[in-house]
Amino acid sequence: MKTLIITATSLEAKQIVDNLHFIKCSDTVFSNTDYNCDILTTGVGLVATVFSMFTCVNIKEYDLLINLGTAGSFSENLKIGELVNVNSDSFEDICIRDNGEKINVFNSKFNQHFRNLINNGRIYNTSDYPHFFHNLKKVSGTSVNIPEQNPISNYEIESMEGAAFMLVCKHFKKNFIQIRGISNIISKTKRENWDFNTPINNYSDLTIDFLKQNKWN
């Protein structure tokens, strides 16, 4: 099984790269033939993620795509450092005005051709990702830039790139999983107290264990 791991920044992939001795192939791609795995660092945000996934690697080569990153939680039921499996995501920030009503652009009459990928504004993960990850709590997510300005109650977590990752995976009909570690509670945790190290350490340890168990597969 050939795996592609996707993170927004090299910092978010560093623990995996260092621990398993990945080789740097370019400014954005690391590789390890022993684990049949590549890592792509896309840059931050939706546009950077889509652009990098289409231009920096050949998605068709991979059997499994794993998106790793941090996330803010809209709920205090999720704890700092906790890992979750985002089984639905959306582009909550991308809206238009239609007859004076603010609607999600993917729910508009202009984007009907996305209906096979996005249902009621959400992208759902219906892929057959490995059983190794089945114990992760499933949550709904949305990809937004500044969640504090517009708290959203019908999602559990937010990220900046997850929906873009999932949309590309759905387009190519790939098995995938989006794993996020909670770094802060939105509107509760002060920015200076956001914890990035704990979630990065936790999802890195989990992913390293997965790659070691599936070595040579």
MDAnalysis code that builds the backbone (N, CA, C; Angstrom):
import MDAnalysis as mda
import numpy as np

u = mda.Universe.empty(651, n_residues=217, atom_resindex=np.repeat(np.arange(217), 3), trajectory=True)
u.add_TopologyAttr("name", ["N", "CA", "C"] * 217)
u.add_TopologyAttr("resid", np.arange(1, 218))
u.add_TopologyAttr("resname", ["MET", "LYS", "THR", "LEU", "ILE", "ILE", "THR", "ALA", "THR", "SER", "LEU", "GLU", "ALA", "LYS", "GLN", "ILE", "VAL", "ASP", "ASN", "LEU", "HIS", "PHE", "ILE", "LYS", "CYS", "SER", "ASP", "THR", "VAL", "PHE", "SER", "ASN", "THR", "ASP", "TYR", "ASN", "CYS", "ASP", "ILE", "LEU", "THR", "THR", "GLY", "VAL", "GLY", "LEU", "VAL", "ALA", "THR", "VAL", "PHE", "SER", "MET", "PHE", "THR", "CYS", "VAL", "ASN", "ILE", "LYS", "GLU", "TYR", "ASP", "LEU", "LEU", "ILE", "ASN", "LEU", "GLY", "THR", "ALA", "GLY", "SER", "PHE", "SER", "GLU", "ASN", "LEU", "LYS", "ILE", "GLY", "GLU", "LEU", "VAL", "ASN", "VAL", "ASN", "SER", "ASP", "SER", "PHE", "GLU", "ASP", "ILE", "CYS", "ILE", "ARG", "ASP", "ASN", "GLY", "GLU", "LYS", "ILE", "ASN", "VAL", "PHE", "ASN", "SER", "LYS", "PHE", "ASN", "GLN", "HIS", "PHE", "ARG", "ASN", "LEU", "ILE", "ASN", "ASN", "GLY", "ARG", "ILE", "TYR", "ASN", "THR", "SER", "ASP", "TYR", "PRO", "HIS", "PHE", "PHE", "HIS", "ASN", "LEU", "LYS", "LYS", "VAL", "SER", "GLY", "THR", "SER", "VAL", "ASN", "ILE", "PRO", "GLU", "GLN", "ASN", "PRO", "ILE", "SER", "ASN", "TYR", "GLU", "ILE", "GLU", "SER", "MET", "GLU", "GLY", "ALA", "ALA", "PHE", "MET", "LEU", "VAL", "CYS", "LYS", "HIS", "PHE", "LYS", "LYS", "ASN", "PHE", "ILE", "GLN", "ILE", "ARG", "GLY", "ILE", "SER", "ASN", "ILE", "ILE", "SER", "LYS", "THR", "LYS", "ARG", "GLU", "ASN", "TRP", "ASP", "PHE", "ASN", "THR", "PRO", "ILE", "ASN", "ASN", "TYR", "SER", "ASP", "LEU", "THR", "ILE", "ASP", "PHE", "LEU", "LYS", "GLN", "ASN", "LYS", "TRP", "ASN"])
u.atoms.positions = np.array([
    [0.843, -1.190, 0.000],
    [0.000, 0.000, 0.000],
    [0.881, 1.243, 0.000],
    [0.666, 2.118, -0.962],
    [1.427, 3.352, -1.040],
    [0.625, 4.479, -0.384],
    [1.278, 5.159, 0.544],
    [0.597, 6.156, 1.356],
    [1.164, 7.551, 1.107],
    [0.280, 8.536, 1.069],
    [0.684, 9.937, 1.015],
    [0.163, 10.635, 2.260],
    [1.079, 11.228, 3.024],
    [0.717, 12.028, 4.179],
    [0.769, 13.492, 3.774],
    [-0.258, 14.240, 4.145],
    [-0.326, 15.648, 3.778],
    [-0.438, 16.507, 5.040],
    [0.475, 17.470, 5.150],
    [0.406, 18.460, 6.215],
    [0.517, 19.847, 5.582],
    [0.097, 20.855, 6.306],
    [0.183, 22.210, 5.776],
    [1.616, 22.725, 5.804],
    [2.356, 22.400, 6.850],
    [3.713, 22.915, 7.016],
    [4.681, 21.779, 7.336],
    [5.960, 22.041, 7.118],
    [6.976, 21.035, 7.426],
    [7.088, 20.805, 8.928],
    [6.792, 21.835, 9.744],
    [6.826, 21.670, 11.192],
    [5.859, 20.592, 11.647],
    [4.694, 20.520, 11.000],
    [3.672, 19.542, 11.382],
    [4.044, 18.116, 10.975],
    [5.036, 17.993, 10.083],
    [5.480, 16.664, 9.649],
    [6.848, 16.295, 10.225],
    [7.498, 17.222, 10.919],
    [8.900, 17.058, 11.309],
    [9.150, 15.816, 12.149],
    [8.279, 15.542, 13.100],
    [8.504, 14.388, 13.977],
    [8.501, 13.082, 13.191],
    [7.607, 12.961, 12.237],
    [7.551, 11.751, 11.404],
    [8.775, 11.666, 10.506],
    [9.137, 12.795, 9.885],
    [10.305, 12.845, 8.999],
    [11.566, 12.443, 9.756],
    [11.766, 13.006, 10.928],
    [12.986, 12.742, 11.698],
    [13.013, 11.328, 12.253],
    [11.893, 10.867, 12.804],
    [11.847, 9.564, 13.461],
    [12.063, 8.423, 12.472],
    [11.471, 8.547, 11.292],
    [11.541, 7.458, 10.310],
    [12.541, 7.741, 9.191],
    [13.287, 8.817, 9.319],
    [14.378, 9.146, 8.386],
    [13.899, 9.291, 6.944],
    [12.880, 10.112, 6.770],
    [12.436, 10.445, 5.415],
    [13.503, 11.290, 4.717],
    [13.597, 11.128, 3.410],
    [14.531, 11.881, 2.586],
    [13.811, 13.062, 1.948],
    [14.421, 14.235, 1.988],
    [13.836, 15.411, 1.364],
    [14.062, 15.356, -0.140],
    [12.968, 15.328, -0.906],
    [13.050, 15.236, -2.364],
    [12.931, 16.602, -3.035],
    [12.225, 17.495, -2.404],
    [12.033, 18.850, -2.921],
    [11.645, 19.745, -1.756],
    [11.313, 20.986, -2.053],
    [10.909, 21.900, -0.977],
    [9.633, 21.453, -0.287],
    [8.825, 20.621, -0.958],
    [7.517, 20.249, -0.408],
    [7.311, 18.752, -0.229],
    [8.224, 17.917, -0.721],
    [8.003, 16.468, -0.709],
    [9.143, 15.740, 0.002],
    [8.758, 14.834, 0.915],
    [9.682, 13.926, 1.587],
    [9.262, 12.497, 1.237],
    [10.238, 11.577, 1.240],
    [9.909, 10.211, 0.827],
    [10.687, 9.194, 1.644],
    [10.068, 8.012, 1.839],
    [10.726, 6.886, 2.486],
    [10.267, 5.610, 1.800],
    [11.161, 5.012, 1.032],
    [10.794, 3.812, 0.263],
    [10.579, 2.605, 1.173],
    [11.237, 2.571, 2.349],
    [11.045, 1.452, 3.267],
    [9.594, 1.344, 3.719],
    [8.942, 2.478, 3.871],
    [7.551, 2.501, 4.319],
    [6.579, 2.784, 3.176],
    [7.108, 2.858, 1.952],
    [6.275, 3.111, 0.767],
    [5.380, 4.327, 0.997],
    [6.004, 5.394, 1.483],
    [5.234, 6.567, 1.933],
    [5.926, 7.859, 1.508],
    [5.136, 8.813, 1.070],
    [5.612, 10.167, 0.795],
    [4.879, 11.137, 1.707],
    [5.506, 12.288, 1.948],
    [4.881, 13.369, 2.705],
    [4.887, 14.623, 1.847],
    [3.725, 15.256, 1.738],
    [3.580, 16.503, 0.997],
    [3.215, 17.614, 1.962],
    [4.000, 18.696, 1.961],
    [3.642, 19.885, 2.742],
    [3.090, 20.917, 1.764],
    [1.849, 21.276, 1.939],
    [1.123, 22.029, 0.912],
    [1.230, 23.540, 1.046],
    [1.516, 24.033, 2.260],
    [1.313, 25.438, 2.551],
    [-0.036, 25.598, 3.233],
    [-0.246, 26.745, 3.844],
    [-1.429, 26.978, 4.669],
    [-2.594, 27.485, 3.826],
    [-3.781, 26.932, 4.093],
    [-4.993, 27.438, 3.466],
    [-5.538, 26.546, 2.371],
    [-6.784, 26.835, 1.986],
    [-7.508, 26.011, 1.019],
    [-6.866, 26.030, -0.351],
    [-6.536, 27.212, -0.848],
    [-5.989, 27.330, -2.205],
    [-4.641, 26.627, -2.304],
    [-3.769, 26.854, -1.323],
    [-2.456, 26.216, -1.325],
    [-2.588, 24.693, -1.301],
    [-3.561, 24.186, -0.552],
    [-3.750, 22.742, -0.450],
    [-4.184, 22.143, -1.783],
    [-5.193, 22.718, -2.397],
    [-5.663, 22.207, -3.691],
    [-4.556, 22.307, -4.736],
    [-3.899, 23.453, -4.815],
    [-2.849, 23.659, -5.811],
    [-1.733, 22.636, -5.644],
    [-1.267, 22.443, -4.413],
    [-0.161, 21.523, -4.170],
    [-0.540, 20.078, -4.448],
    [-1.743, 19.695, -4.087],
    [-2.169, 18.311, -4.325],
    [-2.282, 18.009, -5.816],
    [-2.599, 19.010, -6.614],
    [-2.718, 18.791, -8.057],
    [-1.392, 18.924, -8.792],
    [-0.450, 19.670, -8.232],
    [0.763, 19.977, -8.993],
    [2.039, 19.335, -8.467],
    [2.101, 18.995, -7.175],
    [3.360, 18.536, -6.582],
    [3.504, 17.020, -6.535],
    [2.425, 16.302, -6.636],
    [2.462, 14.832, -6.611],
    [1.427, 14.297, -7.588],
    [1.550, 13.010, -7.897],
    [0.547, 12.338, -8.723],
    [-0.384, 11.566, -7.790],
    [-1.510, 12.151, -7.470],
    [-2.441, 11.556, -6.502],
    [-2.841, 10.138, -6.903],
    [-2.916, 9.879, -8.189],
    [-3.380, 8.573, -8.665],
    [-2.462, 7.434, -8.235],
    [-1.229, 7.739, -7.875],
    [-0.271, 6.696, -7.494],
    [-0.560, 6.102, -6.114],
    [-1.324, 6.808, -5.295],
    [-1.432, 6.440, -3.881],
    [-2.707, 5.656, -3.583],
    [-2.561, 4.711, -2.641],
    [-3.709, 3.905, -2.208],
    [-4.435, 4.544, -1.030],
    [-3.695, 5.300, -0.227],
    [-4.262, 5.930, 0.967],
    [-3.660, 7.318, 1.136],
    [-4.504, 8.295, 1.436],
    [-4.048, 9.646, 1.738],
    [-4.453, 9.988, 3.170],
    [-3.494, 10.527, 3.928],
    [-3.724, 10.888, 5.325],
    [-3.420, 12.369, 5.501],
    [-4.398, 13.121, 5.946],
    [-4.188, 14.537, 6.257],
    [-4.002, 14.686, 7.758],
    [-2.891, 15.279, 8.166],
    [-2.578, 15.486, 9.572],
    [-2.496, 16.977, 9.863],
    [-3.028, 17.392, 10.998],
    [-2.941, 18.799, 11.364],
    [-3.598, 19.060, 12.693],
    [-3.535, 20.308, 13.110],
    [-4.189, 20.724, 14.338],
    [-5.557, 21.312, 14.019],
    [-6.348, 21.516, 15.040],
    [-7.700, 22.050, 14.858],
    [-8.166, 22.719, 16.135],
    [-9.044, 23.682, 15.969],
    [-9.741, 24.250, 17.109],
    [-11.065, 23.532, 17.297],
    [-11.508, 23.424, 18.526],
    [-12.773, 22.760, 18.820],
    [-13.830, 23.791, 19.197],
    [-15.034, 23.633, 18.642],
    [-16.150, 24.470, 19.038],
    [-16.770, 23.982, 20.345],
    [-16.368, 22.799, 20.782],
    [-16.963, 22.174, 21.961],
    [-15.904, 21.913, 23.023],
    [-16.266, 22.126, 24.282],
    [-15.360, 21.807, 25.379],
    [-15.359, 20.318, 25.698],
    [-16.152, 19.544, 24.982],
    [-16.156, 18.094, 25.175],
    [-14.902, 17.443, 24.595],
    [-14.240, 18.145, 23.666],
    [-12.972, 17.653, 23.133],
    [-11.840, 18.302, 23.920],
    [-10.825, 17.514, 24.261],
    [-9.746, 17.986, 25.115],
    [-8.527, 18.364, 24.274],
    [-7.718, 19.272, 24.807],
    [-6.494, 19.679, 24.131],
    [-5.593, 18.453, 23.930],
    [-5.153, 18.269, 22.697],
    [-4.305, 17.127, 22.366],
    [-5.060, 15.918, 21.858],
    [-6.368, 15.886, 22.048],
    [-7.167, 14.745, 21.613],
    [-7.164, 14.631, 20.087],
    [-7.103, 13.397, 19.595],
    [-7.116, 13.146, 18.157],
    [-8.518, 12.768, 17.696],
    [-8.919, 13.304, 16.549],
    [-10.242, 13.012, 16.000],
    [-10.136, 12.693, 14.519],
    [-11.118, 11.954, 14.053],
    [-11.258, 11.597, 12.638],
    [-12.380, 12.455, 12.062],
    [-12.029, 13.362, 11.168],
    [-13.025, 14.272, 10.594],
    [-13.742, 13.554, 9.457],
    [-14.984, 13.145, 9.717],
    [-15.701, 12.372, 8.695],
    [-16.596, 13.220, 7.811],
    [-16.684, 14.527, 8.094],
    [-17.318, 15.452, 7.156],
    [-16.687, 16.820, 7.325],
    [-16.592, 17.553, 6.223],
    [-15.972, 18.877, 6.270],
    [-16.691, 19.782, 5.287],
    [-16.492, 21.087, 5.431],
    [-17.209, 22.034, 4.566],
    [-16.407, 23.308, 4.381],
    [-16.776, 24.070, 3.331],
    [-16.173, 25.366, 3.062],
    [-17.100, 26.456, 3.620],
    [-17.103, 26.603, 4.917],
    [-18.080, 27.495, 5.555],
    [-17.850, 28.957, 5.198],
    [-16.593, 29.337, 4.944],
    [-16.278, 30.729, 4.666],
    [-16.672, 31.187, 3.260],
    [-16.857, 30.250, 2.342],
    [-17.047, 30.620, 0.942],
    [-18.539, 30.752, 0.660],
    [-19.033, 31.979, 0.746],
    [-20.465, 32.234, 0.597],
    [-20.711, 33.320, -0.443],
    [-21.925, 33.346, -0.957],
    [-22.353, 34.395, -1.883],
    [-23.729, 34.894, -1.450],
    [-24.131, 36.026, -2.016],
    [-25.471, 36.562, -1.800],
    [-26.338, 36.192, -2.987],
    [-27.450, 35.544, -2.723],
    [-28.387, 35.165, -3.769],
    [-29.773, 35.668, -3.358],
    [-30.249, 36.678, -4.092],
    [-31.535, 37.320, -3.743],
    [-31.523, 37.842, -2.304],
    [-30.363, 38.383, -1.914],
    [-30.234, 38.963, -0.577],
    [-29.940, 37.967, 0.515],
    [-29.922, 36.687, 0.197],
    [-29.669, 35.649, 1.199],
    [-28.235, 35.158, 1.095],
    [-27.567, 35.032, 2.236],
    [-26.209, 34.505, 2.277],
    [-26.259, 32.982, 2.280],
    [-25.670, 32.369, 1.247],
    [-25.675, 30.904, 1.146],
    [-24.280, 30.404, 0.807],
    [-24.018, 29.173, 1.193],
    [-22.765, 28.517, 0.839],
    [-22.670, 28.404, -0.670],
    [-21.512, 28.742, -1.226],
    [-21.372, 28.772, -2.679],
    [-21.635, 27.407, -3.307],
    [-21.369, 26.328, -2.550],
    [-21.571, 24.996, -3.107],
    [-23.029, 24.535, -2.996],
    [-23.842, 25.322, -2.323],
    [-25.283, 25.056, -2.314],
    [-26.019, 25.909, -3.340],
    [-25.282, 26.734, -4.065],
    [-25.906, 27.654, -5.010],
    [-26.187, 26.971, -6.352],
    [-27.017, 27.602, -7.149],
    [-27.361, 27.083, -8.475],
    [-26.169, 27.109, -9.423],
    [-25.115, 27.886, -9.053],
    [-23.964, 28.024, -9.930],
    [-22.998, 26.849, -9.838],
    [-23.103, 26.056, -8.800],
    [-22.152, 24.962, -8.583],
    [-22.839, 23.600, -8.504],
    [-23.835, 23.422, -9.339],
    [-24.580, 22.160, -9.360],
    [-23.676, 20.961, -9.660],
    [-22.630, 21.179, -10.469],
    [-21.780, 20.069, -10.897],
    [-20.922, 19.506, -9.759],
    [-20.910, 20.175, -8.597],
    [-20.186, 19.638, -7.447],
    [-21.063, 18.740, -6.578],
    [-22.327, 18.567, -6.951],
    [-23.261, 17.838, -6.088],
    [-22.878, 16.374, -5.883],
    [-22.069, 15.809, -6.804],
    [-21.635, 14.425, -6.614],
    [-20.504, 14.315, -5.591],
    [-19.918, 15.465, -5.216],
    [-18.836, 15.486, -4.240],
    [-19.246, 16.124, -2.919],
    [-20.162, 17.084, -2.980],
    [-20.567, 17.853, -1.810],
    [-22.074, 17.762, -1.636],
    [-22.500, 17.261, -0.478],
    [-23.926, 17.095, -0.202],
    [-24.367, 18.066, 0.887],
    [-25.311, 18.961, 0.536],
    [-25.798, 19.954, 1.501],
    [-24.651, 20.740, 2.135],
    [-23.679, 21.079, 1.295],
    [-22.558, 21.884, 1.759],
    [-21.449, 21.109, 2.430],
    [-21.606, 19.790, 2.595],
    [-20.595, 19.009, 3.310],
    [-19.984, 17.927, 2.419],
    [-18.708, 17.673, 2.668],
    [-17.986, 16.587, 2.009],
    [-17.870, 15.458, 3.021],
    [-18.374, 14.296, 2.670],
    [-18.385, 13.160, 3.597],
    [-17.313, 12.138, 3.226],
    [-16.671, 11.602, 4.242],
    [-15.682, 10.554, 4.011],
    [-16.384, 9.194, 4.039],
    [-16.568, 8.621, 2.876],
    [-17.178, 7.291, 2.762],
    [-16.144, 6.259, 2.332],
    [-14.861, 6.602, 2.435],
    [-13.807, 5.704, 1.961],
    [-13.532, 4.607, 2.984],
    [-12.789, 3.610, 2.539],
    [-12.449, 2.463, 3.378],
    [-11.055, 2.667, 3.958],
    [-10.943, 3.594, 4.905],
    [-9.642, 3.858, 5.512],
    [-9.286, 2.702, 6.455],
    [-8.011, 2.542, 6.804],
    [-7.569, 1.352, 7.556],
    [-8.245, 1.192, 8.911],
    [-8.430, -0.063, 9.292],
    [-9.039, -0.395, 10.578],
    [-8.213, 0.152, 11.738],
    [-6.931, 0.350, 11.519],
    [-6.028, 0.883, 12.539],
    [-6.569, 2.173, 13.155],
    [-7.278, 2.972, 12.353],
    [-7.750, 4.277, 12.814],
    [-9.210, 4.278, 13.273],
    [-9.842, 3.115, 13.318],
    [-11.276, 3.081, 13.583],
    [-11.652, 3.503, 15.003],
    [-10.712, 3.495, 15.926],
    [-11.043, 3.884, 17.301],
    [-11.048, 5.397, 17.508],
    [-10.610, 6.158, 16.523],
    [-10.632, 7.610, 16.652],
    [-12.064, 8.125, 16.651],
    [-12.335, 9.097, 17.504],
    [-13.661, 9.693, 17.560],
    [-13.970, 10.421, 16.252],
    [-15.139, 10.165, 15.686],
    [-15.543, 10.828, 14.451],
    [-16.228, 12.156, 14.775],
    [-15.826, 13.204, 14.037],
    [-16.408, 14.521, 14.252],
    [-16.699, 15.184, 12.913],
    [-17.523, 16.207, 12.956],
    [-17.773, 17.035, 11.779],
    [-16.886, 18.267, 11.861],
    [-16.391, 18.706, 10.704],
    [-15.495, 19.841, 10.681],
    [-15.883, 20.865, 9.641],
    [-15.280, 22.037, 9.754],
    [-15.438, 23.064, 8.739],
    [-14.105, 23.783, 8.580],
    [-13.825, 24.231, 7.368],
    [-12.560, 24.904, 7.085],
    [-12.811, 26.399, 6.977],
    [-12.291, 27.134, 7.949],
    [-12.500, 28.582, 8.020],
    [-11.184, 29.266, 8.369],
    [-11.124, 30.569, 8.125],
    [-9.898, 31.308, 8.400],
    [-9.852, 31.863, 9.818],
    [-10.927, 32.516, 10.274],
    [-10.931, 33.112, 11.613],
    [-12.221, 32.687, 12.318],
    [-12.242, 31.496, 12.908],
    [-13.486, 30.982, 13.498],
    [-14.015, 31.814, 14.648],
    [-13.121, 32.543, 15.350],
    [-13.581, 33.336, 16.494],
    [-14.552, 34.435, 16.071],
    [-14.439, 34.878, 14.820],
    [-15.299, 35.959, 14.355],
    [-16.715, 35.477, 14.027],
    [-16.848, 34.180, 13.832],
    [-18.156, 33.647, 13.442],
    [-18.322, 32.239, 13.996],
    [-18.464, 32.114, 15.328],
    [-18.613, 30.781, 15.913],
    [-19.770, 30.005, 15.285],
    [-19.528, 28.739, 15.008],
    [-20.502, 27.914, 14.301],
    [-20.878, 26.747, 15.199],
    [-22.159, 26.577, 15.441],
    [-22.585, 25.592, 16.428],
    [-22.830, 24.204, 15.855],
    [-23.001, 24.096, 14.527],
    [-23.357, 22.788, 13.970],
    [-22.153, 22.016, 13.451],
    [-20.952, 22.402, 13.863],
    [-19.739, 21.642, 13.595],
    [-18.993, 21.472, 14.913],
    [-18.146, 20.443, 14.964],
    [-17.415, 20.186, 16.201],
    [-16.008, 20.767, 16.195],
    [-15.356, 20.791, 15.021],
    [-13.997, 21.330, 14.959],
    [-13.837, 22.185, 13.714],
    [-12.756, 22.977, 13.691],
    [-12.424, 23.760, 12.500],
    [-10.958, 23.548, 12.139],
    [-10.697, 23.586, 10.841],
    [-9.322, 23.587, 10.341],
    [-9.251, 24.597, 9.205],
    [-8.069, 24.783, 8.641],
    [-7.933, 25.716, 7.530],
    [-7.839, 25.014, 6.183],
    [-7.567, 23.690, 6.178],
    [-7.314, 22.999, 4.909],
    [-8.114, 21.721, 4.694],
    [-8.801, 21.237, 5.728],
    [-9.397, 19.904, 5.663],
    [-10.377, 19.697, 4.532],
    [-11.241, 20.674, 4.294],
    [-12.247, 20.510, 3.238],
    [-11.606, 20.420, 1.865],
    [-10.540, 21.198, 1.635],
    [-9.836, 21.142, 0.353],
    [-9.213, 19.763, 0.150],
    [-8.573, 19.239, 1.188],
    [-7.998, 17.895, 1.123],
    [-9.060, 16.864, 0.774],
    [-10.186, 16.909, 1.464],
    [-11.229, 15.911, 1.256],
    [-11.861, 16.028, -0.132],
    [-12.004, 17.252, -0.625],
    [-12.598, 17.441, -1.952],
    [-11.736, 16.805, -3.029],
    [-10.420, 17.000, -2.962],
    [-9.522, 16.406, -3.949],
    [-9.547, 14.888, -3.846],
    [-9.543, 14.359, -2.634],
    [-9.599, 12.901, -2.446],
    [-10.877, 12.322, -3.025],
    [-12.003, 12.997, -2.792],
    [-13.280, 12.521, -3.332],
    [-13.261, 12.547, -4.863],
    [-12.670, 13.595, -5.432],
    [-12.602, 13.706, -6.887],
    [-11.854, 12.521, -7.490],
    [-10.754, 12.120, -6.860],
    [-9.940, 11.026, -7.381],
    [-10.393, 9.660, -6.858],
    [-11.480, 9.637, -6.078],
    [-12.035, 8.386, -5.538],
    [-10.979, 7.601, -4.745],
    [-10.291, 8.303, -3.862],
    [-9.232, 7.704, -3.068],
    [-9.697, 7.394, -1.652],
    [-9.120, 6.354, -1.052],
    [-9.315, 6.111, 0.362],
    [-8.502, 7.153, 1.135],
    [-9.112, 7.749, 2.132],
    [-8.420, 8.823, 2.842],
    [-8.962, 8.949, 4.252],
    [-8.190, 9.654, 5.071],
    [-8.638, 9.977, 6.414],
    [-8.020, 11.308, 6.817],
    [-8.815, 12.160, 7.453],
    [-8.337, 13.431, 7.978],
    [-8.267, 13.318, 9.500],
    [-7.050, 13.385, 10.028],
    [-6.822, 13.256, 11.458],
    [-6.381, 14.611, 12.008],
    [-7.100, 15.094, 12.988],
    [-6.783, 16.386, 13.589],
    [-6.551, 16.241, 15.095],
    [-5.587, 17.001, 15.590],
    [-5.345, 17.073, 17.028],
    [-5.804, 18.424, 17.543],
    [-6.513, 18.428, 18.639],
    [-7.110, 19.660, 19.151],
    [-6.044, 20.526, 19.830],
    [-5.941, 21.774, 19.360],
    [-4.943, 22.711, 19.885],
    [-5.560, 23.778, 20.780],
    [-6.864, 24.008, 20.638],
    [-7.505, 25.078, 21.415],
    [-9.019, 24.906, 21.397],
    [-9.670, 25.505, 22.369],
    [-11.124, 25.583, 22.408],
    [-11.496, 26.978, 21.921],
    [-12.239, 27.057, 20.826],
    [-12.524, 28.328, 20.175],
    [-13.301, 29.260, 21.108],
    [-12.813, 30.487, 21.189],
    [-13.389, 31.551, 22.026],
    [-13.217, 31.289, 23.524],
    [-12.522, 30.211, 23.887],
    [-12.273, 29.914, 25.297],
    [-10.775, 29.977, 25.620],
    [-9.952, 29.394, 24.733],
    [-8.518, 29.368, 24.953],
    [-7.883, 30.624, 24.371],
    [-7.148, 31.369, 25.184],
    [-6.445, 32.538, 24.683],
    [-5.370, 32.100, 23.693],
    [-5.153, 32.926, 22.658],
    [-4.208, 32.560, 21.605],
    [-2.822, 32.226, 22.155],
    [-2.393, 32.969, 23.164],
    [-1.065, 32.699, 23.715],
    [-1.007, 31.360, 24.443],
    [-2.166, 30.748, 24.705],
    [-2.208, 29.447, 25.380],
    [-2.539, 28.295, 24.440],
    [-2.655, 28.572, 23.153],
    [-2.895, 27.481, 22.211],
    [-1.721, 26.498, 22.287],
    [-2.046, 25.220, 22.263],
    [-1.040, 24.160, 22.401],
    [-0.941, 23.395, 21.081],
    [0.137, 23.627, 20.338],
    [0.349, 22.913, 19.080],
    [1.218, 21.672, 19.273],
    [2.123, 21.709, 20.239],
    [3.063, 20.601, 20.414],
    [2.362, 19.297, 20.788],
    [1.407, 19.367, 21.708],
    [0.744, 18.136, 22.162],
    [-0.006, 17.433, 21.044],
    [-0.879, 18.112, 20.285],
    [-1.559, 17.403, 19.196],
    [-0.608, 16.907, 18.112],
    [0.431, 17.692, 17.790],
    [1.389, 17.243, 16.776],
    [2.124, 15.993, 17.258],
    [2.549, 15.980, 18.507],
    [3.209, 14.792, 19.059],
    [2.280, 13.586, 19.025],
    [1.016, 13.802, 19.362],
    [0.076, 12.684, 19.450],
    [-0.226, 12.090, 18.079],
    [-0.520, 12.944, 17.076],
    [-0.829, 12.355, 15.771],
    [0.422, 11.812, 15.086],
    [1.587, 12.371, 15.410],
    [2.835, 11.835, 14.857],
    [3.108, 10.442, 15.394],
    [2.947, 10.266, 16.702],
    [3.150, 8.946, 17.308],
    [2.196, 7.927, 16.700],
    [0.943, 8.314, 16.538],
    [-0.051, 7.403, 15.963],
    [0.325, 7.023, 14.540],
    [0.727, 7.987, 13.744],
    [1.051, 7.724, 12.346],
    [2.323, 6.904, 12.207],
    [3.298, 7.166, 13.047],
    [4.528, 6.369, 13.033],
    [4.216, 4.915, 13.352],
    [3.362, 4.677, 14.353],
    [2.952, 3.303, 14.687],
    [2.258, 2.648, 13.501],
    [1.396, 3.396, 12.825],
    [0.688, 2.852, 11.662],
    [1.670, 2.462, 10.566],
    [2.605, 3.322, 10.254],
    [3.565, 3.034, 9.184],
    [4.454, 1.848, 9.537],
    [4.857, 1.753, 10.804],
    [5.697, 0.633, 11.224],
    [4.939, -0.691, 11.128],
    [3.665, -0.675, 11.502],
    [2.861, -1.906, 11.432],
    [2.608, -2.337, 9.994],
    [2.590, -1.385, 9.074],
    [2.270, -1.702, 7.688],
    [3.488, -1.691, 6.787],
    [4.676, -1.711, 7.363],
    [5.915, -1.712, 6.586],
    [5.964, -2.921, 5.673],
    [6.335, -2.657, 4.420],
    [6.455, -3.658, 3.361],
    [5.140, -4.112, 2.784],
    [4.011, -3.603, 3.275],
    [2.714, -3.979, 2.709],
    [2.526, -3.350, 1.333],
])
